[in-house]
């Protein structure tokens, strides 16, 4: 695509792409390819300038999502400049305002990008918006605990920055077990692999998520916010209707997470145009349902025979 359609301005390794007045199904694919093309050139920071954009439909949002997913893999820091309130609402409804820093002016986005580009990507600092919110490095860091699991170190650090206290969990990362069969990971170190995988699969990642290198050779770490007050569902107190609903929500969340990690083009190419895969999945689902029924039948038989002790009418 020519840069005349969507002008690209470069300042060292920071790029600014000016997007059109309207982004919809008629040009969303072109917008997506332009953004991906710039990311693939190795830019450290990409600013998508939507200052002149007055409308953006679902196809346009998908174009931005594709750019965001590619930026996570490449380490590019993606920023948006949005002036129109209707575009801001569209991005907010789809949750992109929680994933991608959005600025009201191009000058503000350029200034933020310049500051962020000072630190190399592989230093593993957390989400760019979190860094901007904090405004400075933590004023103090105290090691609280250290535990080891399978020889891997895990520490909990307490910090304070700009008057806000927090707690970060630092965990050691090792090479993926798949590397023995599939070759070396594309990421520079295991901590980066873990972080990028979480960012890719989660709709809204932890703003403190980041990675770093230890002071000894072959020691890699990643960190995340430690939430001691995290809520949890009381499964043992649920009624059948509530438990069924909860199971469906968990399954939907897991499926959505894995769906975010795939490359749509690669998946479409693999599946092709036939219904062979559809039939295979349908057949698998039917056999799985049949197996569940057989398992339940055996379960009931075990209860009636006294082999399993149960309490009914709870």
C-alpha angles and dihedrals in degrees: 000000000000119000088229090078095049109014117222121203121193129204106179103299096343117096132194118201116194110214127206131265093256127028115193142130091298095064107010093102090054091049090050093050092048093052093045090048092055092047090050090057089070102255116170093209130024121192115194103204110210094163091122095038111113100174138022125179132195092281089055091050089052090053090055091046091054090051091048093051092049091048091056091055095045097040093242117152107230121203133177130210111204127175105164114083092214090059090047090054092050091052091045094050089053092047096243092126087068093051105037126044109244122201130193094222139030092236091058092049093048092050092050091047092051092052093047093048091062090077114064114245095241093060082087101225114174128256114326093234091054090053090050092049093050092047095197143033117282110281092218140010124193124186108229107174142359126199131170128219119184088344094307120128122232125185136180117216129191119209142173127207130171091350097307121112124207145161125236127194115217116199132183116243125207134189117291116262087231092066090080088064106025103036132248119335118257090234122090095236139005094253091059090049092055094046096046090048092054093046091050095050100038121078090213115018127203108277091222095053111130146128140228144173123258126237091253129063117276094010113130130174142184129195138207139175113280109223109193092174096055112148124235135188117249098230094177090062097048124112118228093262093050093044091052091050091047092050091052092050091050092049092048091050093049092047091049091050093053091043090058091057097058129091106237093207094050092046093048091049091050094048095046123188100298127094093236095110092044090054092047092053092045091050092048091050092050092049090047091052091049090051091051090054091050091049091050091050090054089046092055091046090053091053094048092048091052094244090119121042115218139171115224131201096033 
